[in-house]
Amino acid sequence: MQPDEAKPRLAALGFSPEHVDVLGDHFLDAERRGRLGHGLSRIEWLETWEEIDTAAVPARVVNEPGYERWDGNGALGYLTLSAAIQAQIASPPEHARVVVCVRTFPTGALGYWVRMLADAGLVGVLTATSPRRLASPDGGPKLAGTNPLSIGIPSSDGAPLVSDVSMGAITHGDVIAGRARAEDLVPFGGPLAHKSFALAVGLHTLVDALLPVDGFGAVLIVARPESDPVPALRELAGDVRLPGSPGRR
């Protein structure tokens, strides 16, 4: 698929112009960053779904100073996260806020969402669950999703730090894109894979514990920064590229 085909094909699925832009911008950004498993191959994947409720709109169902809950209402998780992130930018917390997103799947490249917050001057920490695809390195049933963890830190120099790590040696998107086999989807770390497996299980149960209903979801912590650590870190790093810097995925 060519980049200029992305939004017309999303529109052909029945999404509104606003949602076409949200989805298309996400997929095209992933493609530019070389994250092909989250890029245009995802549109082809969506085209295989028998049922997509393209008219569904996520809603904020709880709105308190330090806590929000969003419900996907049948919309794609990308759209739920987009709505929740935009709401945080429009009305940031006084100090910090926990945002729980229910019935939110798929969620895409989580670094994309925390980068939005960082570009708006906010700190973001985001994780999300997916179908259970990771088994213990010692064997047994699949107990956790690849459950990425993403952190975005704003910077006064305009280049935020964005760290986005999946707990899998590959992502399911790599399988969808034909870049890897399903059997390659194991916890990363080789002989130390028990560490990423433990983190995957911890993140999965964290999200599940905060969801009022069964299903996949996401948990976001958003906060106002109290200091500006990234420029000093970048100076200390010298020629070492930090996560999220130009040339870094």
ROPALUM-966241 format. One record per residue (C-alpha): residue number from 1; residue in one letter; chain; y, z, x. Coordinates in steps of 0.05 Angstrom, whole numbers, plus 5000, padded with zeros to 4 digits. Layout:
+------+--------+-------+------+------+------+
: zaro : torvex : rolum :   yy :   zz :   xx :
+------+--------+-------+------+------+------+
:  NUM :      A :     A :    Y :    Z :    X :
...
+------+--------+-------+------+------+------+
END
This chain:
+------+--------+-------+------+------+------+
: zaro : torvex : rolum :   yy :   zz :   xx :
+------+--------+-------+------+------+------+
:    1 :      M :     A : 5000 : 5000 : 5000 :
:    2 :      Q :     A : 5070 : 4983 : 5024 :
:    3 :      P :     A : 5125 : 5035 : 5019 :
:    4 :      D :     A : 5165 : 4994 : 4970 :
:    5 :      E :     A : 5105 : 4994 : 4923 :
:    6 :      A :     A : 5103 : 5070 : 4917 :
:    7 :      K :     A : 5153 : 5084 : 4863 :
:    8 :      P :     A : 5136 : 5023 : 4819 :
:    9 :      R :     A : 5063 : 5044 : 4819 :
:   10 :      L :     A : 5082 : 5115 : 4800 :
:   11 :      A :     A : 5125 : 5089 : 4745 :
:   12 :      A :     A : 5067 : 5046 : 4721 :
:   13 :      L :     A : 5026 : 5110 : 4712 :
:   14 :      G :     A : 5078 : 5133 : 4662 :
:   15 :      F :     A : 5120 : 5184 : 4700 :
:   16 :      S :     A : 5194 : 5191 : 4683 :
:   17 :      P :     A : 5245 : 5164 : 4732 :
:   18 :      E :     A : 5261 : 5235 : 4755 :
:   19 :      H :     A : 5188 : 5251 : 4769 :
:   20 :      V :     A : 5177 : 5184 : 4802 :
:   21 :      D :     A : 5232 : 5202 : 4852 :
:   22 :      V :     A : 5202 : 5272 : 4864 :
:   23 :      L :     A : 5132 : 5245 : 4877 :
:   24 :      G :     A : 5153 : 5182 : 4914 :
:   25 :      D :     A : 5200 : 5218 : 4961 :
:   26 :      H :     A : 5145 : 5268 : 4978 :
:   27 :      F :     A : 5093 : 5215 : 4993 :
:   28 :      L :     A : 5141 : 5171 : 5033 :
:   29 :      D :     A : 5165 : 5231 : 5074 :
:   30 :      A :     A : 5092 : 5248 : 5091 :
:   31 :      E :     A : 5080 : 5175 : 5110 :
:   32 :      R :     A : 5140 : 5175 : 5157 :
:   33 :      R :     A : 5116 : 5238 : 5191 :
:   34 :      G :     A : 5047 : 5209 : 5202 :
:   35 :      R :     A : 5015 : 5257 : 5153 :
:   36 :      L :     A : 4977 : 5200 : 5120 :
:   37 :      G :     A : 4930 : 5246 : 5081 :
:   38 :      H :     A : 4991 : 5268 : 5041 :
:   39 :      G :     A : 5023 : 5200 : 5040 :
:   40 :      L :     A : 5014 : 5136 : 5001 :
:   41 :      S :     A : 4939 : 5145 : 4996 :
:   42 :      R :     A : 4954 : 5200 : 4946 :
:   43 :      I :     A : 4982 : 5149 : 4897 :
:   44 :      E :     A : 4918 : 5110 : 4900 :
:   45 :      W :     A : 4881 : 5176 : 4889 :
:   46 :      L :     A : 4924 : 5191 : 4827 :
:   47 :      E :     A : 4908 : 5122 : 4800 :
:   48 :      T :     A : 4834 : 5141 : 4799 :
:   49 :      W :     A : 4846 : 5201 : 4753 :
:   50 :      E :     A : 4821 : 5190 : 4683 :
:   51 :      E :     A : 4874 : 5234 : 4652 :
:   52 :      I :     A : 4943 : 5251 : 4678 :
:   53 :      D :     A : 4993 : 5283 : 4631 :
:   54 :      T :     A : 5054 : 5245 : 4657 :
:   55 :      A :     A : 5098 : 5275 : 4603 :
:   56 :      A :     A : 5083 : 5347 : 4622 :
:   57 :      V :     A : 5141 : 5388 : 4648 :
:   58 :      P :     A : 5134 : 5454 : 4686 :
:   59 :      A :     A : 5171 : 5515 : 4659 :
:   60 :      R :     A : 5197 : 5581 : 4686 :
:   61 :      V :     A : 5165 : 5634 : 4642 :
:   62 :      V :     A : 5189 : 5697 : 4678 :
:   63 :      N :     A : 5257 : 5703 : 4710 :
:   64 :      E :     A : 5275 : 5770 : 4742 :
:   65 :      P :     A : 5320 : 5784 : 4802 :
:   66 :      G :     A : 5262 : 5794 : 4851 :
:   67 :      Y :     A : 5206 : 5756 : 4816 :
:   68 :      E :     A : 5195 : 5690 : 4780 :
:   69 :      R :     A : 5134 : 5659 : 4749 :
:   70 :      W :     A : 5128 : 5584 : 4736 :
:   71 :      D :     A : 5074 : 5550 : 4695 :
:   72 :      G :     A : 5055 : 5478 : 4711 :
:   73 :      N :     A : 5040 : 5465 : 4637 :
:   74 :      G :     A : 4995 : 5408 : 4657 :
:   75 :      A :     A : 5044 : 5375 : 4705 :
:   76 :      L :     A : 5024 : 5357 : 4775 :
:   77 :      G :     A : 5033 : 5414 : 4824 :
:   78 :      Y :     A : 5083 : 5373 : 4864 :
:   79 :      L :     A : 5129 : 5374 : 4803 :
:   80 :      T :     A : 5121 : 5449 : 4792 :
:   81 :      L :     A : 5138 : 5465 : 4865 :
:   82 :      S :     A : 5197 : 5417 : 4863 :
:   83 :      A :     A : 5226 : 5451 : 4801 :
:   84 :      A :     A : 5215 : 5521 : 4830 :
:   85 :      I :     A : 5246 : 5503 : 4897 :
:   86 :      Q :     A : 5307 : 5471 : 4865 :
:   87 :      A :     A : 5316 : 5533 : 4822 :
:   88 :      Q :     A : 5316 : 5578 : 4884 :
:   89 :      I :     A : 5368 : 5534 : 4918 :
:   90 :      A :     A : 5412 : 5534 : 4855 :
:   91 :      S :     A : 5406 : 5610 : 4847 :
:   92 :      P :     A : 5384 : 5644 : 4912 :
:   93 :      P :     A : 5360 : 5716 : 4911 :
:   94 :      E :     A : 5408 : 5770 : 4932 :
:   95 :      H :     A : 5359 : 5788 : 4987 :
:   96 :      A :     A : 5289 : 5763 : 4972 :
:   97 :      R :     A : 5245 : 5739 : 4914 :
:   98 :      V :     A : 5171 : 5727 : 4901 :
:   99 :      V :     A : 5157 : 5663 : 4862 :
:  100 :      V :     A : 5087 : 5654 : 4832 :
:  101 :      C :     A : 5067 : 5585 : 4807 :
:  102 :      V :     A : 5010 : 5582 : 4758 :
:  103 :      R :     A : 4967 : 5521 : 4743 :
:  104 :      T :     A : 4998 : 5486 : 4802 :
:  105 :      F :     A : 4956 : 5432 : 4836 :
:  106 :      P :     A : 4959 : 5389 : 4877 :
:  107 :      T :     A : 5016 : 5416 : 4919 :
:  108 :      G :     A : 5021 : 5366 : 4976 :
:  109 :      A :     A : 5049 : 5379 : 5045 :
:  110 :      L :     A : 5077 : 5450 : 5038 :
:  111 :      G :     A : 5123 : 5440 : 5097 :
:  112 :      Y :     A : 5162 : 5390 : 5055 :
:  113 :      W :     A : 5180 : 5444 : 5005 :
:  114 :      V :     A : 5200 : 5499 : 5054 :
:  115 :      R :     A : 5241 : 5448 : 5092 :
:  116 :      M :     A : 5283 : 5439 : 5028 :
:  117 :      L :     A : 5296 : 5514 : 5027 :
:  118 :      A :     A : 5312 : 5516 : 5102 :
:  119 :      D :     A : 5360 : 5458 : 5095 :
:  120 :      A :     A : 5395 : 5499 : 5041 :
:  121 :      G :     A : 5400 : 5559 : 5087 :
:  122 :      L :     A : 5341 : 5598 : 5060 :
:  123 :      V :     A : 5278 : 5626 : 5091 :
:  124 :      G :     A : 5214 : 5605 : 5057 :
:  125 :      V :     A : 5141 : 5625 : 5063 :
:  126 :      L :     A : 5092 : 5585 : 5020 :
:  127 :      T :     A : 5017 : 5582 : 5009 :
:  128 :      A :     A : 4975 : 5549 : 4956 :
:  129 :      T :     A : 4902 : 5546 : 4935 :
:  130 :      S :     A : 4856 : 5487 : 4925 :
:  131 :      P :     A : 4783 : 5476 : 4908 :
:  132 :      R :     A : 4737 : 5517 : 4951 :
:  133 :      R :     A : 4720 : 5472 : 5010 :
:  134 :      L :     A : 4712 : 5520 : 5069 :
:  135 :      A :     A : 4648 : 5558 : 5083 :
:  136 :      S :     A : 4640 : 5614 : 5134 :
:  137 :      P :     A : 4626 : 5589 : 5205 :
:  138 :      D :     A : 4561 : 5628 : 5197 :
:  139 :      G :     A : 4541 : 5586 : 5137 :
:  140 :      G :     A : 4534 : 5601 : 5063 :
:  141 :      P :     A : 4573 : 5577 : 5002 :
:  142 :      K :     A : 4643 : 5549 : 5004 :
:  143 :      L :     A : 4689 : 5607 : 4991 :
:  144 :      A :     A : 4761 : 5584 : 5003 :
:  145 :      G :     A : 4806 : 5525 : 4999 :
:  146 :      T :     A : 4840 : 5497 : 5060 :
:  147 :      N :     A : 4898 : 5540 : 5036 :
:  148 :      P :     A : 4956 : 5519 : 5081 :
:  149 :      L :     A : 5010 : 5568 : 5103 :
:  150 :      S :     A : 5080 : 5541 : 5113 :
:  151 :      I :     A : 5142 : 5575 : 5140 :
:  152 :      G :     A : 5213 : 5547 : 5140 :
:  153 :      I :     A : 5269 : 5580 : 5179 :
:  154 :      P :     A : 5341 : 5553 : 5174 :
:  155 :      S :     A : 5383 : 5542 : 5235 :
:  156 :      S :     A : 5458 : 5538 : 5247 :
:  157 :      D :     A : 5446 : 5475 : 5289 :
:  158 :      G :     A : 5420 : 5439 : 5228 :
:  159 :      A :     A : 5349 : 5431 : 5254 :
:  160 :      P :     A : 5305 : 5483 : 5218 :
:  161 :      L :     A : 5239 : 5508 : 5245 :
:  162 :      V :     A : 5183 : 5486 : 5198 :
:  163 :      S :     A : 5111 : 5508 : 5211 :
:  164 :      D :     A : 5056 : 5482 : 5165 :
:  165 :      V :     A : 4983 : 5497 : 5181 :
:  166 :      S :     A : 4921 : 5483 : 5141 :
:  167 :      M :     A : 4862 : 5529 : 5152 :
:  168 :      G :     A : 4816 : 5468 : 5157 :
:  169 :      A :     A : 4800 : 5429 : 5220 :
:  170 :      I :     A : 4821 : 5370 : 5177 :
:  171 :      T :     A : 4852 : 5367 : 5107 :
:  172 :      H :     A : 4821 : 5341 : 5044 :
:  173 :      G :     A : 4876 : 5289 : 5046 :
:  174 :      D :     A : 4846 : 5262 : 5110 :
:  175 :      V :     A : 4781 : 5251 : 5071 :
:  176 :      I :     A : 4819 : 5217 : 5013 :
:  177 :      A :     A : 4854 : 5172 : 5063 :
:  178 :      G :     A : 4788 : 5153 : 5095 :
:  179 :      R :     A : 4808 : 5184 : 5162 :
:  180 :      A :     A : 4752 : 5236 : 5163 :
:  181 :      R :     A : 4685 : 5254 : 5131 :
:  182 :      A :     A : 4677 : 5309 : 5079 :
:  183 :      E :     A : 4628 : 5345 : 5125 :
:  184 :      D :     A : 4683 : 5350 : 5178 :
:  185 :      L :     A : 4722 : 5397 : 5131 :
:  186 :      V :     A : 4708 : 5464 : 5165 :
:  187 :      P :     A : 4753 : 5521 : 5188 :
:  188 :      F :     A : 4792 : 5503 : 5250 :
:  189 :      G :     A : 4783 : 5538 : 5316 :
:  190 :      G :     A : 4714 : 5519 : 5341 :
:  191 :      P :     A : 4683 : 5583 : 5369 :
:  192 :      L :     A : 4741 : 5623 : 5340 :
:  193 :      A :     A : 4736 : 5591 : 5270 :
:  194 :      H :     A : 4721 : 5659 : 5240 :
:  195 :      K :     A : 4795 : 5674 : 5248 :
:  196 :      S :     A : 4820 : 5615 : 5207 :
:  197 :      F :     A : 4764 : 5628 : 5156 :
:  198 :      A :     A : 4788 : 5700 : 5149 :
:  199 :      L :     A : 4859 : 5676 : 5138 :
:  200 :      A :     A : 4836 : 5623 : 5087 :
:  201 :      V :     A : 4799 : 5676 : 5048 :
:  202 :      G :     A : 4858 : 5724 : 5052 :
:  203 :      L :     A : 4907 : 5672 : 5027 :
:  204 :      H :     A : 4861 : 5649 : 4971 :
:  205 :      T :     A : 4851 : 5719 : 4945 :
:  206 :      L :     A : 4926 : 5735 : 4953 :
:  207 :      V :     A : 4944 : 5677 : 4907 :
:  208 :      D :     A : 4887 : 5692 : 4858 :
:  209 :      A :     A : 4909 : 5765 : 4854 :
:  210 :      L :     A : 4979 : 5744 : 4832 :
:  211 :      L :     A : 4957 : 5692 : 4781 :
:  212 :      P :     A : 4951 : 5718 : 4709 :
:  213 :      V :     A : 4901 : 5662 : 4692 :
:  214 :      D :     A : 4844 : 5626 : 4728 :
:  215 :      G :     A : 4861 : 5563 : 4766 :
:  216 :      F :     A : 4898 : 5540 : 4827 :
:  217 :      G :     A : 4967 : 5564 : 4844 :
:  218 :      A :     A : 5020 : 5577 : 4896 :
:  219 :      V :     A : 5059 : 5636 : 4920 :
:  220 :      L :     A : 5128 : 5630 : 4951 :
:  221 :      I :     A : 5171 : 5683 : 4985 :
:  222 :      V :     A : 5244 : 5661 : 4990 :
:  223 :      A :     A : 5297 : 5702 : 5025 :
:  224 :      R :     A : 5368 : 5699 : 5053 :
:  225 :      P :     A : 5367 : 5702 : 5129 :
:  226 :      E :     A : 5400 : 5761 : 5163 :
:  227 :      S :     A : 5405 : 5727 : 5231 :
:  228 :      D :     A : 5399 : 5659 : 5264 :
:  229 :      P :     A : 5340 : 5660 : 5314 :
:  230 :      V :     A : 5324 : 5586 : 5319 :
:  231 :      P :     A : 5379 : 5561 : 5366 :
:  232 :      A :     A : 5362 : 5614 : 5418 :
:  233 :      L :     A : 5288 : 5599 : 5412 :
:  234 :      R :     A : 5302 : 5525 : 5420 :
:  235 :      E :     A : 5343 : 5539 : 5483 :
:  236 :      L :     A : 5286 : 5582 : 5510 :
:  237 :      A :     A : 5235 : 5528 : 5494 :
:  238 :      G :     A : 5272 : 5476 : 5535 :
:  239 :      D :     A : 5232 : 5411 : 5532 :
:  240 :      V :     A : 5178 : 5441 : 5489 :
:  241 :      R :     A : 5184 : 5414 : 5418 :
:  242 :      L :     A : 5183 : 5467 : 5364 :
:  243 :      P :     A : 5148 : 5457 : 5297 :
:  244 :      G :     A : 5190 : 5414 : 5251 :
:  245 :      S :     A : 5234 : 5387 : 5308 :
:  246 :      P :     A : 5246 : 5311 : 5313 :
:  247 :      G :     A : 5183 : 5277 : 5336 :
:  248 :      R :     A : 5141 : 5334 : 5309 :
:  249 :      R :     A : 5101 : 5327 : 5245 :
+------+--------+-------+------+------+------+
END
